[in-house]
Amino acid sequence: MSGKLYLCGTPIGNLEDASYRLVRTLSQVDLIAAEDTRNTLKLLNHFEIKTPLTSYHEHNKAQKAPWLLAQLEAGSQIAVVSDAGMPGISDPGADLVRQCVEQNIAVTVIPGPTAAVTGLVLSGLDSRRFVFEGFLPQEKKERRMVLEALQKEHRTMVFYEAPHRLEETLEAFMQTFGASRQMATARELTKKFEEVRRGSIAQIIAHYQENPPKGEFVLLVEGVSLWQQEAQKAEDWQKISVLSHMEHYLSQGMSEKDAMKQVAKDRKVGKREIYRQLHITKEEE
């Protein structure tokens, strides 16, 4: 009979956040597959857990996963842990889950702290709807493409970033979202020197230019509101002539009447004003 894979959420800083269920599970499984065995050993020693450890991370997952799957098929109970937080989130644990599902091996989760959600609720930004992006691509062109796709995102955006890439990422945020967009940075979450900084992207950049960043960061960026999107659209339409605006819709098969109605809506003016401007244009021609 196959064993079971346990995805175990571990503390992101404060060991007191470990749940009773987590400690019991890590004590009772046959093996713990850890992203970094040295970090996990600190957790195990704190709770006097003697379960054997093996490494499972991004650089050895291709070789290690088949062995772990074989152990599970033989009946072993295996826990997977990240350095901190929930395995499977920006973590190779997701690959192991997929392979277990494909082979009908049971998988369960021991919930625990997650830096993304902890940072989100501390940020003060809208938490009703959000989108998790994790780490941005390091290659500049690919990173720019990802951010440009998020330019009109109206949900709060959540990113992870390392301290040595923070300044570059914040500059990319300013280029994409603008200097005045509100955001927050969260670091050392649940630890003694927990810090959440809030302000515009420009203000955040200025702070870290004077105070070199330390620790892993959760970055939270305000989404553009629906009314801001509409205002931006109206501003964009003002950059072209009324005639070009009309031709845009006429080329899509709209009647002149419907095109004029849509142009008036886009520009937030009455149809009479559109008619007047078109008439002036024709007279000038």
C-alpha positions, 0 to 999 in steps of 0.5 A: 500500500502506498504511503503519503506525502505531507506538505508541511508549512513551517515557521517563517521566522518565529519557531513559536508559530509551529503548530502542534500538528506540525510537530507531531507529523514531523515526529511520526513520519519516516522521512523529512525531505528538506530544501536545506537540511541545515535550516530544518535541523534547527527546527527539529532540534528545537522540538527534539525531533529525531526523524531522518532528513534528506535534501530535496531542492531545485538543483537536485529535484530531477534526481531525487524525486524518483527516489522519493516516489519509490519510497512513497510507493513502498509505503513510507510516510514522507514530509516535505518542508521548505526553508520557511513557509509553505512548500509548493509556493515558489518551491520545487515541492509543487513538482513532487505533488504533481508527480504524486497526483499522477501516480495516485499517491496520497498527498495532504497539507499541514497548514502553516505560516506563509510570507505572502499572506502575512505581508499582505495583511500587514501592508494596509493595501486591499486584501479582498483580491490579490495576485501572487507573482513570487520572484520575478524573472532575473533576465531584464527583458522577461521581467519587463514583459511580466511587469507590463502584463501587470500594468493594468492589474487592479488586484494587489500584487504580491512579489518576493525579492532578495535584498541584493536585487531589491533596488533593481526591482523597485526601479522596474516597478517605478518604470512600469507602475509610476512613481506615485503608485502605493506599495509596501515592503515587509521583511523579517516577518514574525521576527524580533525586528519585523519591519513593514514600510509603506508609501509610494514607490518613489518614497520606498526607493528613496528609503532603501537608497539611504538604508541598504536592504537586509533580509528577504522581502515581500513586496506588495504593490497597489493595483490600479483601481477601476476608475483609474483605469477608466481615467487612463483610457480617457487620457489615452484617447485624448492623444489622438484626433476625434477623426482618428478615434472615429476611424478606429471604430468605423474600421471595426464595422460600426455604423457612423452613429454607433461609432460617434456614440462610443467616441463620446463615451470614451472621451466623456463628452456629449455626442454633440461635442463629437459632431461639432469637432468632426464638422470643424475638421471637415471644414478645415479640410 
